[in-house]
Amino acid sequence: MLFLVLFVYRPPNSPVSWENEFCDILSLCESISGEVVIGDLNINLLDPIQKAKWNNRICKPYSLSRRRITKAI
């Protein structure tokens, strides 16, 4: 199985164009591998509006899910 590890920095208060570019990157990754590992993207998921936007715009279309690693390997 092939895994892609994606290093991306999202500055606070980044423009909407960042999300469009990120979607383009995810589309490319999707065509290369079925599994993509992404770290913290600086999204405030405690804000219900931001969380809904992130889920509808990024997570659902690309079948992304949040996983929390609590123990280092």
RABELUR-V329217 format. One record per pair of residues at least 24 apart in sequence whose ideal C-beta (glycine too) atoms are under 6 Angstrom apart, sorted by the first residue. I is the first residue (numbers start at 0). J is the second residue. D is the distance in whole Angstrom. If there is no record, write none. Layout:
i->I j->J d->D
i->I j->J d->D
This chain:
i->1 j->32 d->5
i->2 j->34 d->5
i->2 j->36 d->6
i->3 j->28 d->5
i->3 j->32 d->5
i->3 j->35 d->5
i->4 j->36 d->5
i->5 j->35 d->6
i->5 j->37 d->5
i->9 j->40 d->5
i->9 j->41 d->5
i->25 j->61 d->5
